[in-house]
Amino acid sequence: MITNAKNAAEEFWDYSAQLYKKEDVKKHCLLLQENLGLDVNMILLLCWLAEMGFGQLDVRVLTTIFKMSDNWQREILNPLRLVRRQINGIAGQEILKVYKSLKISELVAEKAEQAVLIQTLDGKFIPKSTDSAHNHLIRNVEIYFSFLKLKPKKENLKSIKYIVDQIKL
């Protein structure tokens, strides 16, 4: 059970930054985001929970956080990302300032989403497990794919495998 959402949110953010910096993790996360519409924060959250020793999450808990993630992406992050991409490459110092400001805003919104995800989990029973964290992580990711009604292709599964292989399970 996550009992201190503020500390957990900071730990999750720090963990995500460290994992994202690992060689090619960013590339694979962004491929999953672009090709499947996955929320990178959801992938990072599932990895963090697995590495923290939590087992397979209850489908109702996963559904709650998936819905929150989906809304956050649709209502907040995707519009920011869209505007940032639309102005990318347009010449001018003022446009460059707007572009940089949007990148910062997007990062702040990503961090806020992580805090909201953790708050959503706060107090919910998440079983600790001595079983294979790897198997629990894969199962949680499969449930995420199912929630999004996705049938990942071989290259998408390679990206997931690459990310999973970078964490300590």
CORDA-V301582 format. One record per run of one state. SS is the DSSP state (A for helix, B for strand, O for the rest). FROM is the first residue (numbers start at 1). TO is the last residue. If there is no record, write none. Layout:
# CORDA-V301582
SS & FROM & TO
SS & FROM & TO
This chain:
# CORDA-V301582
O & 1 & 4
A & 5 & 21
O & 22 & 24
A & 25 & 36
O & 37 & 39
A & 40 & 51
O & 52 & 53
B & 54 & 54
O & 55 & 58
A & 59 & 87
O & 88 & 92
A & 93 & 121
O & 122 & 127
B & 128 & 128
O & 129 & 132
A & 133 & 147
O & 148 & 153
A & 154 & 165
O & 166 & 169
